[in-house]
């Protein structure tokens, strides 16, 4: 039998691992989605947006949550399933039947391998696409869609520096009794009053056409109040539409080639060049943590003698090891953005624990396998 040919025992264990991994991942992703969604509730409620908008906005974060929890759930599932078959003496029977350490670990390695490929797909394709869609949709809500959902009789907070009050909104879209507090220009904080108005679609952001009103502003240098009247006045309701159009894309939105070879167009991009490279290496290296964490769990459950009453030392050490690797990886990602020379350590933390555990667990079997091949030859 070839080393990677699955037997009935392999399929039995792989099925249990796959079912448990799916259930646990879905549960943790749902929990993460719920926690992430709480920060959107106030925004959606204040702007009067629909439940569908809320679900779309929060749902775009699911791929990122999934990619984050998969290495952790893989470790937990391997640890739990193998601990259970050990407690039920199934593992003892398998060893008595002559199964080697590698044969016992093979189902977990197969499931971890498939999960690792899924992480590559998420990191390199799905997560960047979903994050880009999230940023675009969030921008539309903040600068476009929300403006057309102005509620009458309340102070509508368009942004931190822009508040709009409308006394009456008619069915044809006309606005009456308009008050606007505009603090976007730090040098001239303005208060605008208008009898009537109407929302219009701008090139990149919503605008409001104000009719028969006045504009009052305090000059920051002189402290004088400047008052002017107008028959018609057009005001842009976006917080910073021009800056948003010219903004340097976030690292999470970029493809792998863009991260490895960033086009530096401004000072902000130059400062973040190290962050871009770290993000690229993180996407490529983090899927390997799935296999490393699975190997940590396998060392915990397959090494050492069987304890009738169970043991807490090896599982505790395994959990602490995974927590330590996660913390170390997080620290390295932050530090390597400022010190690119540390980027190779990101790969070492992702791959070396798995290789070390594999050598520890399967190393003693290598001479036996070599001798067996020599006899059969």
C-alpha positions in Angstrom: 0.0 0.0 0.0 1.3 3.5 -0.9 1.9 5.8 2.1 -0.8 8.2 1.1 -3.4 5.6 0.1 -6.4 5.9 2.5 -7.7 2.8 4.2 -11.2 2.3 5.8 -9.7 3.4 9.1 -8.3 6.5 7.4 -11.7 7.3 5.9 -13.4 6.7 9.2 -11.2 9.2 11.1 -11.1 11.7 8.2 -14.9 11.7 8.2 -15.1 12.5 11.9 -12.4 15.2 11.5 -14.1 16.8 8.5 -17.6 16.9 10.1 -16.2 18.3 13.4 -14.0 20.8 11.5 -17.0 22.1 9.5 -19.3 22.4 12.5 -16.7 24.1 14.7 -15.6 26.5 11.9 -19.2 27.5 11.1 -19.8 28.1 14.8 -16.8 30.3 15.3 -17.3 32.1 12.1 -20.9 32.8 13.1 -19.7 34.1 16.5 -17.0 36.3 14.9 -19.6 37.6 12.4 -22.0 38.5 15.2 -19.3 40.3 17.1 -18.2 42.2 14.0 -21.7 43.1 13.1 -22.3 44.9 16.3 -20.2 47.8 15.1 -22.4 48.2 12.1 -25.7 48.3 14.0 -25.5 51.9 15.2 -24.5 53.1 11.7 -27.3 51.3 10.0 -29.9 52.4 12.6 -28.8 56.0 12.6 -28.9 56.2 8.8 -32.2 54.4 8.5 -30.8 51.7 6.2 -32.5 48.3 5.6 -31.7 44.9 7.0 -30.5 43.8 3.6 -27.8 46.5 3.6 -26.8 45.5 7.1 -26.5 41.8 6.0 -24.5 42.6 2.9 -22.1 45.0 4.7 -21.4 42.6 7.6 -21.4 39.5 5.4 -18.5 40.7 3.3 -16.3 40.1 6.4 -17.1 36.4 6.6 -14.2 35.2 4.3 -11.7 37.1 6.4 -13.0 35.6 9.6 -13.0 32.1 8.0 -9.4 32.4 7.0 -8.4 33.6 10.5 -10.2 30.8 12.4 -9.4 27.8 10.2 -5.9 27.1 11.6 -7.3 27.3 15.1 -10.3 25.1 14.4 -8.0 22.5 12.7 -5.9 22.3 15.8 -8.9 22.0 18.1 -10.6 19.3 16.0 -7.5 17.2 15.7 -6.8 17.5 19.4 -10.5 16.6 20.3 -11.1 13.8 17.9 -7.8 12.0 18.7 -8.3 12.5 22.4 -11.8 10.9 22.1 -10.6 7.8 20.2 -7.8 7.5 22.8 -10.3 7.6 25.6 -12.5 5.1 23.8 -9.5 2.8 23.4 -9.9 2.9 19.6 -6.4 4.2 19.2 -5.0 1.3 21.4 -6.8 -1.2 19.1 -5.3 0.5 16.0 -1.8 0.4 17.4 -2.3 -3.3 18.3 -3.3 -3.9 14.7 0.2 -2.7 13.7 -0.6 0.9 12.5 2.4 3.2 12.7 2.5 6.7 13.9 2.3 8.0 10.4 -0.6 5.7 9.5 -2.5 7.0 12.6 -1.7 10.6 11.7 -2.5 10.3 8.0 -6.3 11.2 8.2 -5.5 14.4 10.2 -2.7 15.3 7.7 -5.1 14.7 4.8 -7.8 17.0 6.3 -5.2 19.6 7.3 -3.9 19.5 3.7 -7.3 20.2 2.2 -7.9 23.0 4.8 -4.5 24.5 3.9 -5.4 24.7 0.3 -8.7 26.3 1.2 -6.7 28.9 3.2 -4.6 29.7 0.2 -7.7 30.2 -1.9 -9.2 32.5 0.8 -6.0 34.5 1.4 -5.0 35.0 -2.3 -8.3 35.5 -3.9 -11.6 35.6 -1.9 -10.5 37.8 1.1 -9.0 40.6 -1.1 -12.1 40.7 -3.3 -14.5 40.7 -0.4 -12.5 43.5 1.4 -12.5 45.6 -1.7 -16.2 45.2 -2.1 -16.7 46.1 1.6 -14.7 49.3 1.2 -16.6 50.4 -1.9 -20.0 49.6 -0.3 -19.1 51.3 2.9 -18.0 54.4 1.0 -21.4 54.4 -0.9 -23.3 54.2 2.4 -21.3 57.0 4.0 -21.1 59.4 1.1 -23.9 58.5 -1.3 -26.7 56.2 -0.2 -27.2 57.7 3.3 -27.7 61.2 1.9 -30.8 60.1 0.0 -32.2 58.6 3.2 -32.3 61.9 5.2 -34.9 61.7 7.9 -37.1 64.6 8.5 -37.4 66.2 12.0 -34.0 64.8 13.2 -30.4 65.8 13.0 -28.8 63.5 10.4 -25.1 62.9 11.2 -23.6 62.6 7.7 -20.1 62.5 9.1 -18.2 63.7 12.2 -18.1 67.2 10.7 -21.3 67.4 8.8 -24.9 67.4 10.3 -28.1 68.0 8.3 -31.5 68.9 9.7 -34.6 68.8 7.4 -38.0 70.0 8.8 -40.0 68.4 6.1 -39.3 66.1 3.2 -42.0 65.9 0.5 -42.9 62.9 -1.6 -41.4 64.5 -4.7 -38.0 64.8 -3.0 -38.2 68.5 -2.1 -36.8 69.5 1.2 -38.1 72.3 3.4 -36.6 74.0 6.5 -33.0 73.0 6.0 -30.2 73.6 8.5 -26.7 72.4 7.8 -23.7 72.5 10.3 -20.6 72.2 8.1 -17.3 71.8 9.9 -15.3 70.1 7.2 -13.3 73.3 6.5 -11.3 73.8 9.7 -10.6 77.4 8.8 -14.3 78.4 8.3 -16.9 76.5 10.3 -20.2 77.3 8.6 -23.9 77.1 9.5 -26.2 77.2 6.5 -30.0 77.9 6.5 -32.3 77.5 3.5 -36.1 77.6 3.0 -36.1 74.8 0.4 -33.8 72.5 -1.4 -33.5 69.3 -3.4 -31.0 66.4 -3.4 -29.1 65.9 -6.7 -26.7 63.3 -8.0 -23.2 64.5 -8.2 -20.3 62.9 -10.2 -18.9 61.2 -7.2 -21.0 62.2 -4.2 -24.5 63.5 -3.4 -25.2 67.2 -3.4 -28.0 69.4 -2.2 -29.3 72.4 -4.1 -30.3 75.0 -1.5 -32.7 77.8 -2.4 -33.3 81.2 -0.6 -31.0 81.0 2.4 -28.0 82.3 4.2 -24.5 81.1 5.1 -22.8 82.1 8.4 -19.2 81.3 9.1 -16.6 82.4 11.6 -13.2 83.2 10.2 -10.6 81.2 12.2 -8.0 83.9 11.9 -9.9 87.1 12.7 -12.8 85.5 14.7 -15.3 87.6 12.8 -18.7 86.4 11.8 -19.3 86.5 8.1 -22.9 86.3 6.9 -24.0 86.0 3.3 -27.3 85.3 1.5 -28.0 83.4 -1.6 -30.7 82.5 -4.0 -29.2 79.2 -5.0 -26.3 77.4 -3.4 -25.0 73.9 -4.2 -23.3 72.0 -1.3 -21.4 68.7 -1.5 -22.6 66.3 1.2 -19.7 63.9 1.1 -17.2 64.1 3.9 -14.2 64.1 1.7 -15.1 62.9 -1.8 -11.9 64.1 -3.5 -9.6 62.6 -0.9 -11.6 59.3 -1.0 -11.1 59.1 -4.8 -7.4 59.7 -4.6 -6.7 57.6 -1.5 -4.0 55.1 -1.6 -5.6 51.6 -1.5 -5.4 49.6 1.7 -3.1 46.6 1.8 -6.1 44.3 2.3 -7.5 45.4 -1.1 -4.3 44.7 -3.1 -3.4 41.6 -5.0 -0.3 39.6 -4.3 1.7 41.1 -7.2 0.7 44.7 -6.1 1.8 43.9 -2.5 5.2 42.5 -3.6 5.8 45.3 -6.2 3.9 48.3 -4.9 3.6 51.5 -6.9 4.6 54.3 -4.6 2.6 57.4 -5.6 2.7 59.5 -2.5 4.3 59.8 0.9 1.6 57.6 2.5 2.4 54.8 0.2 6.1 55.1 0.9 5.5 54.8 4.6 3.4 51.7 4.1 5.7 49.9 1.7 7.0 47.6 4.5 3.4 46.9 5.5 2.6 45.8 2.0 5.4 43.3 1.8 4.5 41.9 5.2 0.9 41.5 4.1 2.1 39.6 1.0 4.3 37.2 3.1 1.5 36.8 5.6 -1.0 35.7 3.0 1.5 33.2 1.6 2.8 31.8 4.9 -0.3 31.7 7.1 -1.9 28.7 5.4 1.1 26.6 6.5 0.1 27.3 10.1 -2.8 24.9 9.5 -0.4 22.0 9.0 1.9 23.2 11.9 -1.0 23.4 14.3 -2.3 20.0 13.3 1.2 18.5 13.9 1.3 20.1 17.3 -2.0 18.4 18.2 -0.8 15.1 16.8 2.4 15.2 18.9 0.2 15.9 21.9 -2.2 12.9 21.3 0.1 10.3 19.7 3.3 10.7 21.8 3.7 9.4 25.3 2.0 6.5 27.1 -1.7 6.1 27.4 -3.3 7.3 30.7 -6.4 5.6 31.8 -7.6 8.7 33.7 -6.6 11.0 30.9 -4.0 13.7 31.1 -4.0 17.4 31.0 -0.3 18.1 30.7 0.2 17.3 27.0 -3.1 19.0 25.8 -2.3 22.1 28.0 1.2 22.3 26.5 -0.2 22.0 23.0 -2.7 24.8 23.6 -0.1 27.0 25.1 2.2 26.3 22.2 -0.5 27.3 19.7 -1.3 30.4 21.6 2.4 31.3 21.8 2.8 30.8 18.0 -0.2 33.0 17.3 1.0 35.8 19.6 4.5 35.5 18.1 3.2 35.7 14.6 1.1 38.8 15.4 4.1 40.5 16.9 6.4 39.6 14.0 3.8 41.0 11.5 3.8 44.3 13.3 7.6 44.6 13.8 8.5 43.3 10.3 6.5 46.2 8.8 9.1 48.5 10.2 12.1 46.1 10.0 11.8 44.1 6.7 14.9 42.1 7.6 12.6 40.1 10.0 10.3 39.0 7.3 12.0 35.5 7.0 11.0 34.9 10.7 7.3 35.0 9.6 8.0 31.9 7.4 10.0 30.2 10.2 7.2 30.7 12.7 4.6 29.3 10.2 6.6 26.3 8.9 9.2 25.2 11.4 6.9 24.1 14.2 5.2 21.6 11.8 8.5 20.3 10.5 9.9 19.9 14.0 6.8 18.0 15.2 6.9 15.8 12.1 10.5 14.9 12.7 9.8 14.2 16.4 6.8 12.1 15.7 7.8 10.2 12.5 11.6 10.4 12.8 12.0 7.1 14.7 10.0 5.2 12.0 12.3 6.3 9.2 15.1 3.6 9.8 12.4 0.9 10.0 10.8 2.1 6.7 14.3 2.2 5.0 15.1 -1.4 6.3 11.7 -2.6 5.0 12.2 -1.1 1.6 15.7 -2.8 1.5 14.2 -6.2 2.2 11.4 -5.9 -0.3 14.0 -4.7 -3.0 
